[in-house]
Amino acid sequence: MNNLERQELFDEWAKHYDRAVQDAITFPFDGYDNVLTHIIQSANPNPTMHILDVGTGTGNVAASFVKHGCRVVGIDFSTEMLEQAQAKVPQAQFLQVDLLGEWPPAIQQTFDYIVSAYVWHEFSLPTKIQLLQRFASQHLKKGGAIIIGDIAFPNAVAREQAHQQWHNQWDESEYYWAADEAIAACADVGLSMMYTQISSCGGVLHVTLAI
């Protein structure tokens, strides 16, 4: 599936995304609400913070940070997702951005936290690491962190077990996290990662520049 086809898929999905993820009790969105809650709590938000929400979707993460008084910029490649987000969270700024393309001037700045929910499984591990390096080195304030909630497992063995268990729902074109692999890959490029398993198939990754 090319990028245009992927965008069209997400544009169509925007109409029922919230219902699909929040009603889920199994793979791939088991624990969705708990994952989002952990992202918010990990950032300990307050009104002084400037947040970048990567792959904002319909604005669920952005809405939580706005409720805490944060300034939020949300980015996504789906026009329809962004329309849903803007309607839900008019206080935030939303921009159409392809993470693998050219980034607009509006996000060429630094943020207290960069957060993201259920996006990074779209990218291979090398691409994940490249994006993390770029965000951490160019767009993260000193002392900040990148907090990612996603379809994830503690290690490759657990991921393969999940693959076998949910083979009918497993998308072979996606790249679900194995935290042990990601932690090692981050360490190789000067990033520190911590991982928390939240549900049967959801986890939160906390990334900072290594000291």
N, C-alpha and C positions, 0 to 999 in steps of 0.2 A: 504494500500500500504506500503510495507516494504522499508527500506532505499535503497536497491539495485534497486528496481523498480523505486523509486523516482529519483535516480541518472540517470538511463537510460532515464527517461522521460526528465530530464533537458539536458542530452547529445543530445537528438534528437531536443529539443527546441532551442538549441544554434544556429542552422543553420538559424533560422528566428526570433530570439528573438528581435533584434533591430527594425526590421520592425514592429513587432507585438505591441511593447510597444509605439513606437514613433508615430504610426498612430492612436493610440487609442483615442476615444472621449467619452467613457463611461466606466463603471465598467469592470474590476478592475483597469485599468491603466489610467483613465481620469486624466489629469494634470501631467503625468509622467515627462515631461521635466521641468515643474515648480517646482515639488518636488525636483528633482536633483539640480536645480539652488539654491533653498532655502538651501539645505544641504551645498553646496559650500560657499554661502554667509555667512551662520551662523558660519562657521569656520574661515572666513576672512583669507584665506591662504596666506602664504609668504614662501620664499625659505628656511627659517630655520626650517620648520615644518617636522615632521615625522608622517606619516598617516598610519593607518591600515584600509583597506577597507574590511569589513566583508561581505562575499557573493558577491564578486566582479562581478560575472556574466561575461558579455562580456567586462567589463572594462570601462564602461561609466563614473562612478564616479572617478575612478582612473585616467582616461585621463584628467579630468578637474583639478585635483590637480597637476598632472605632469606639465600641462601647466603653473601653478603658481610657478613652481620650487620646489615643495615639493618632498621629498623622500617618496615613496609609497610602501607598502607591501599589496598585494591583496590576499585574501584567498577564496576558494570555494571548494565544494565537487565534482563538475562536471568537468571531464577531458576536454570535448569539450568546455565548457564555458571558461575554463582557456586557451585553445589554441586560442580561439577568442580574449581573453583579451591580451595575450602576443603579438599576431600579431598587435593588435591595439595600444598597449602601451608598446613598447619594453624597455622603460626606467624604468618601474616598475618591482618589483619582485613579482612573483606569485607562490603560493603554494597550493597544494591540501590538504584541511583540512576538517574534519568532526567536526563541532562545538560541537557535543555531544560526540565525542570521545576524544582520546588523542591529545593534541596540540603539534606540533613540537618545537624544541628549537628556531627556527627562529622567532617565535612570543612570546617567553618567555622574553619579554622586555617591556619597556613602550613607549607610543606614545603620541604626543601632542593632537591628536584627533583620535577617533575611529568612523568611519562612516559606514553607511550601507544603501542600498536601496532595498526595496521590497524583504526582506528575512525573517524577524522576524514573519510574519504571519504563518510561518511553525510551530511555537512553541506555546504551551499552555502558559497561563499567568504565572503559576509557573515556567516553564522552562525559559521564557523570563526574569523573575526577577533573577533567579539563574545565567543566563549568564551575565546580567547587573552587578550583584554584583561581579562576577569574573573579568570582564573587568575593572570595576571601581576601584576595590581594588588592582589588580595585574598588570594591563597593561596600566594604564592611568597616565600620568605625572600630577603633581600638577598644578591646574589651567586649566586642559584640560576638555574635554567633550566627551560624546558619542552622536552622532547625527544620528538619524534613520528616514529615509523616508519610508513610507509603506502604505499599505491599512489600513485606519484608520478613526475613527469617534470620535466626541467630547465626546460622552457618549453612554451608552448601548441602550438608547431609539433610538438614531439616527442610531445606528448599526442595530437594529431590523427593523427600517423603511427601511433601505437600503436592508436588507435581503428580505423583502417583495417586494420591487421594482425590484430587480435584482435576483429573486429567480432562474431563469433559468441559470444564469451564476455563482451563488454562489457555492463555493466549500465547502461542509459540513465537509471536512477533515481539513480545515484550520482555523486559529484562528485570526480573524481580531481585531485590537486594538479598545477598547473603552477607550479613554484617561482618563476619570474620574476614571475608575477601575485601570488603570496602575499607575496613579499619587498616588493614595491611597496605592497601593501595594509597590511602590517605597519608600514612606515615612515610611512605616513599617520597612524597612531594611536600613534606613539611606541614601537613595538616593533622590535627588530632580529632579523633571521632569517638564518641561514646554512643552506645546503643541500648535502647529499652524495648523489650517486646511487650506489646500492649494487648494483642488479641491473637487468635490462632494464625492470622496471616497479616497482621498489621504491626508496625513498629515505628519508633521515632529515633532519628539519628541527629546527634548534636555535634556540629563541626566548628572547630576554631583553629586559628593559626597556632601551630605548635610553639611552645616557649623555647 
